[in-house]
Every structure is written in structure tokens, then in C-alpha cells.
Amino acid sequence: GYRWELRTLPHQAVLLPDGARLIARQGAGPREEVRTQQLRFVAQAPGRALVVLEYVQPGQPVPSDPASFTFIAEVPPKCRARR
């Protein structure tokens, strides 16, 4: 039961979170764990947004030093959000 969750929202003028989904490994039995989590973001405008994720167990207190992953998402100038 661990999942990646946003630690804080990225700069929303540049990037918006748009949900997540869990994908079971092909051929996995009903009791086997999910192997892949997809996080979706939608570009809003050109720029950069810091994304910080933490690997936590939903519904449990966040550990004082959780595993984390940080990256900068760059939206190029020609990218525009769909309206």
C-alpha cells in the first residue's frame, strides 16, 4: 500500500495535477500488489514548475523522512492548455 503523493502543489499557472491511476502488472494474481502508478499533469502556460513527490502509505502518518522524488517540469513556449 504505498503511493506517490504530491508534497505541495506545483506552480499552478504552469502545471496542474490531473489525477493518478494504478496499473496492475500483466498476469498478476488478484492478491498481488499494483506495480505502476501514473501521475498526470496538464500544462497551463510556458514556464517551469517544481514537482516534489513523497512515497507514503495513504491514511497513515507521514514519516519524518519519507522517500521523495523531486524534478522540474518544463512547459515549452508552444504548449498551451486545452480549453
C-alpha positions as CSV (number, residue, x, y, z in Angstrom):
1,G,0.0,0.0,0.0
2,Y,2.5,2.8,-0.6
3,R,1.8,5.5,-3.2
4,W,3.5,8.7,-4.6
5,E,1.7,11.8,-3.4
6,L,2.4,15.5,-4.1
7,R,4.2,17.1,-1.2
8,T,3.0,20.6,-2.4
9,L,1.2,21.8,-5.5
10,P,3.5,22.8,-8.4
11,H,3.2,26.4,-9.7
12,Q,-0.4,26.2,-10.9
13,A,0.0,28.9,-13.6
14,V,2.4,26.5,-15.3
15,L,1.2,23.0,-14.3
16,L,-1.9,21.4,-12.8
17,P,-2.2,17.9,-11.3
18,D,-4.9,15.9,-13.2
19,G,-5.2,12.7,-11.3
20,A,-3.5,9.4,-10.8
21,R,-4.1,5.8,-11.6
22,L,-2.8,2.5,-10.5
23,I,-1.9,-0.2,-13.1
24,A,-1.5,-3.9,-12.2
25,R,1.3,-5.9,-13.7
26,Q,0.1,-8.1,-16.6
27,G,-0.7,-11.6,-15.4
28,A,-0.7,-10.5,-11.8
29,G,-3.0,-12.5,-9.5
30,P,-5.8,-10.9,-7.5
31,R,-3.7,-10.7,-4.3
32,E,-0.5,-9.3,-6.0
33,E,0.3,-5.7,-5.5
34,V,0.0,-3.0,-8.1
35,R,3.3,-2.3,-9.7
36,T,2.9,1.1,-11.5
37,Q,1.3,4.4,-10.6
38,Q,0.8,7.1,-13.2
39,L,0.5,10.7,-12.2
40,R,-1.0,13.0,-14.7
41,F,-0.3,16.8,-15.1
42,V,-1.7,19.3,-17.6
43,A,0.4,22.2,-18.9
44,Q,-1.2,25.6,-18.4
45,A,1.4,28.0,-19.8
46,P,5.1,28.1,-20.7
47,G,7.5,28.0,-17.7
48,R,8.9,25.7,-15.1
49,A,7.3,24.1,-12.1
50,L,8.9,22.3,-9.2
51,V,7.3,18.9,-8.5
52,V,8.0,17.2,-5.2
53,L,6.6,13.7,-4.6
54,E,6.7,11.7,-1.4
55,Y,6.3,7.9,-1.1
56,V,3.8,7.4,1.6
57,Q,1.2,4.9,2.9
58,P,-2.3,6.5,2.4
59,G,-4.2,7.1,5.7
60,Q,-1.0,6.7,7.8
61,P,1.0,9.5,9.4
62,V,3.8,10.7,7.0
63,P,7.2,9.6,8.4
64,S,9.6,12.4,9.4
65,D,11.9,11.5,6.5
66,P,9.8,9.9,3.7
67,A,11.3,8.7,0.4
68,S,10.9,11.5,-2.1
69,F,11.4,12.4,-5.7
70,T,11.9,15.9,-7.0
71,F,12.0,17.2,-10.5
72,I,11.4,20.4,-12.5
73,A,8.7,20.1,-15.2
74,E,9.4,22.5,-18.1
75,V,6.5,23.6,-20.4
76,P,7.8,24.8,-23.7
77,P,6.6,28.1,-25.2
78,K,4.5,26.5,-27.9
79,C,2.5,24.4,-25.4
80,R,-1.0,25.6,-24.5
81,A,-3.7,24.1,-22.3
82,R,-6.7,22.7,-24.0
83,R,-9.9,24.6,-23.3
